[in-house]
Amino acid sequence: MEDLHECWMTMPDEDLSDIYRKRLREQKRLARMTFIPLLPALVIYGFIGWTSFLVYEASGFVKGAMSFTVGRAFYYIGFAVSGAMISTVSIRRRWLIFLPTALMVPFVIFLFNELSAEILLMLAYLLFVYFRLGTVLSDLDLLRSLPRFPFDKHSADRDLRIMNSKDAERYIDLASGKAVATGYESIFTDKAELPKKSGH
């Protein structure tokens, strides 16, 4: 696959527009993955929590009868908050996506005395997202900085109107991959004229 940062000058607007849409969809997909387990986790751990409380109450509030597994639900809440940040974070501050999930670890340990391997899987996914966002956000920043962004027909027509005919023709040739004359070729093809000697 061609490197966008090296080939964008020779790419037509349609290809740049497709790449831009794909990068946006990928960023949203990376964020959406953190929300998928949230509702099942809240249902499952909520059910466990209520069941545990009823058992605790039925046992006469005997110490140790209460299960604190319900605290794991907070991991998924932090994970979802990290997902929301994936959609809005900049390339330089993408490390912030770890904070909501990581902060849930001491919170759950302190309140519920609970720690599970689930949080390690969440942090591993966020580590993958961190490196992937480096590419996705870099491409998006490049595309947004181009003068032809957002690569629609109206912006192309406007650019052609503000250029004179010669510059427009050169731009079209460049976009189509044709060689563009720079004017320096004449030094190889034109015959040099020697200065005439003035007679005395």
C-alpha positions as CSV (number, residue, x, y, z in Angstrom):
1,M,0.0,0.0,0.0
2,E,1.2,3.4,-0.9
3,D,2.4,5.7,1.9
4,L,0.0,8.7,2.0
5,H,2.7,11.1,3.2
6,E,4.9,10.3,0.2
7,C,2.2,10.0,-2.5
8,W,-0.5,12.5,-1.7
9,M,0.7,15.0,-4.3
10,T,0.1,12.6,-7.2
11,M,-3.2,11.2,-5.8
12,P,-6.5,12.4,-7.3
13,D,-9.0,14.0,-5.0
14,E,-11.3,11.0,-5.1
15,D,-8.6,8.7,-3.6
16,L,-7.7,11.3,-0.9
17,S,-11.4,11.6,-0.1
18,D,-11.8,7.8,0.2
19,I,-8.7,7.6,2.5
20,Y,-10.1,10.4,4.7
21,R,-13.4,8.6,5.1
22,K,-11.7,5.3,5.8
23,R,-9.5,6.8,8.5
24,L,-12.5,8.4,10.2
25,R,-14.4,5.1,10.1
26,E,-11.5,3.3,11.6
27,Q,-11.2,5.9,14.4
28,K,-14.9,5.5,15.2
29,R,-14.6,1.7,15.0
30,L,-11.7,1.7,17.5
31,A,-13.8,3.8,19.9
32,R,-17.0,1.7,19.4
33,M,-15.2,-1.5,20.4
34,T,-15.0,-0.2,24.0
35,F,-18.7,0.3,24.3
36,I,-19.8,-3.1,23.1
37,P,-19.1,-5.0,26.4
38,L,-20.5,-2.2,28.6
39,L,-24.2,-3.1,28.5
40,P,-23.6,-6.9,29.0
41,A,-21.2,-6.1,31.9
42,L,-23.7,-3.8,33.6
43,V,-26.5,-6.4,33.3
44,I,-24.3,-9.3,34.4
45,Y,-22.6,-7.6,37.3
46,G,-25.7,-5.8,38.3
47,F,-27.5,-9.1,38.5
48,I,-24.6,-10.6,40.5
49,G,-24.7,-7.5,42.8
50,W,-28.4,-7.8,43.6
51,T,-28.2,-11.5,44.0
52,S,-25.3,-11.2,46.4
53,F,-27.1,-8.5,48.4
54,L,-30.1,-10.7,48.8
55,V,-27.9,-13.6,49.9
56,Y,-26.1,-11.3,52.3
57,E,-29.5,-10.1,53.7
58,A,-30.9,-13.7,54.0
59,S,-27.8,-14.8,55.9
60,G,-28.4,-12.2,58.5
61,F,-25.7,-9.9,57.2
62,V,-23.0,-12.4,58.1
63,K,-19.6,-11.0,57.3
64,G,-18.1,-12.5,54.2
65,A,-21.4,-13.5,52.6
66,M,-21.4,-10.4,50.5
67,S,-19.7,-10.7,47.1
68,F,-18.0,-7.6,45.7
69,T,-17.7,-8.9,42.1
70,V,-20.1,-6.1,41.2
71,G,-17.1,-3.7,41.4
72,R,-15.8,-5.1,38.1
73,A,-18.6,-3.2,36.3
74,F,-16.6,0.0,37.0
75,Y,-13.8,-1.3,34.8
76,Y,-16.2,-1.3,31.8
77,I,-17.4,2.2,32.6
78,G,-13.8,3.5,32.6
79,F,-13.2,1.5,29.4
80,A,-16.1,3.2,27.7
81,V,-14.9,6.6,28.8
82,S,-11.6,5.8,27.3
83,G,-13.5,4.9,24.1
84,A,-15.2,8.3,24.0
85,M,-11.7,9.9,24.2
86,I,-10.5,7.9,21.3
87,S,-12.9,9.8,19.0
88,T,-11.7,13.2,20.1
89,V,-8.1,12.9,21.3
90,S,-5.3,14.5,19.3
91,I,-2.2,12.7,18.2
92,R,0.0,14.3,20.8
93,R,-2.4,13.6,23.7
94,R,-3.6,10.1,22.7
95,W,-1.9,8.8,25.9
96,L,-4.8,10.2,27.8
97,I,-7.0,7.3,26.6
98,F,-5.4,5.2,29.3
99,L,-6.4,7.4,32.2
100,P,-10.1,6.6,32.7
101,T,-9.5,2.8,32.6
102,A,-6.3,2.9,34.6
103,L,-7.8,5.1,37.4
104,M,-10.6,2.5,37.9
105,V,-8.0,0.0,39.2
106,P,-7.2,1.7,42.5
107,F,-10.9,2.8,42.7
108,V,-12.2,-0.7,42.5
109,I,-9.5,-2.1,44.8
110,F,-10.1,0.5,47.4
111,L,-13.9,0.2,47.5
112,F,-14.5,-3.4,46.6
113,N,-11.2,-5.1,47.2
114,E,-11.5,-6.6,43.8
115,L,-9.0,-7.1,41.0
116,S,-9.5,-9.3,37.9
117,A,-7.7,-10.1,34.6
118,E,-10.3,-8.2,32.6
119,I,-8.6,-4.9,33.3
120,L,-5.4,-6.3,31.7
121,L,-7.3,-7.1,28.5
122,M,-8.7,-3.6,28.4
123,L,-5.3,-2.0,28.9
124,A,-3.8,-4.3,26.2
125,Y,-6.5,-3.2,23.7
126,L,-5.9,0.5,24.6
127,L,-2.2,-0.1,24.0
128,F,-3.0,-1.4,20.5
129,V,-5.3,1.6,19.9
130,Y,-2.5,4.0,21.0
131,F,-0.1,2.8,18.3
132,R,-2.8,2.5,15.7
133,L,-4.0,6.1,16.4
134,G,-0.5,7.3,15.6
135,T,-1.1,6.3,12.0
136,V,-4.8,7.2,11.7
137,L,-4.5,10.7,13.3
138,S,-1.3,11.5,11.4
139,D,-3.1,10.8,8.1
140,L,-6.2,12.7,9.2
141,D,-4.0,15.7,10.2
142,L,-2.2,15.7,6.8
143,L,-5.4,15.5,4.8
144,R,-7.1,18.3,6.8
145,S,-4.1,20.5,6.2
146,L,-4.2,20.2,2.4
147,P,-5.6,23.2,0.5
148,R,-8.1,21.0,-1.4
149,F,-9.7,19.6,1.7
150,P,-12.5,18.4,1.9
151,F,-11.9,17.2,-1.7
152,D,-15.4,17.9,-3.0
153,K,-16.4,19.2,-6.5
154,H,-17.3,22.6,-5.2
155,S,-13.8,23.3,-3.8
156,A,-12.2,22.0,-6.9
157,D,-14.3,24.4,-9.1
158,R,-13.4,27.3,-6.8
159,D,-9.7,26.6,-7.0
160,L,-9.8,26.4,-10.8
161,R,-11.6,29.8,-10.9
162,I,-9.1,31.6,-8.8
163,M,-6.1,30.3,-10.9
164,N,-5.3,31.7,-14.3
165,S,-5.6,29.4,-17.3
166,K,-1.9,28.6,-17.5
167,D,-1.6,27.6,-13.8
168,A,-4.9,25.6,-14.1
169,E,-3.6,23.7,-17.1
170,R,-0.3,22.9,-15.3
171,Y,-2.2,21.7,-12.2
172,I,-4.5,19.4,-14.2
173,D,-1.4,17.9,-16.0
174,L,0.2,17.3,-12.6
175,A,-2.9,15.7,-11.2
176,S,-3.1,13.4,-14.2
177,G,0.5,12.3,-13.9
178,K,1.7,14.1,-17.0
179,A,5.1,15.8,-17.0
180,V,4.9,19.5,-16.5
181,A,7.2,21.8,-18.3
182,T,9.2,24.1,-16.0
183,G,10.9,26.2,-18.6
184,Y,14.4,25.0,-17.8
185,E,14.3,22.3,-20.5
186,S,15.2,25.0,-23.1
187,I,18.8,25.1,-21.8
188,F,19.3,21.6,-23.3
189,T,17.4,22.1,-26.6
190,D,18.0,25.8,-27.6
191,K,21.1,26.8,-29.3
192,A,23.1,29.2,-27.4
193,E,23.7,32.5,-29.1
194,L,27.2,33.8,-28.7
195,P,27.6,37.6,-28.2
196,K,28.5,39.3,-31.4
197,K,31.7,41.1,-31.6
198,S,31.4,44.8,-32.2
199,G,33.5,46.1,-35.0
200,H,36.0,49.0,-34.4
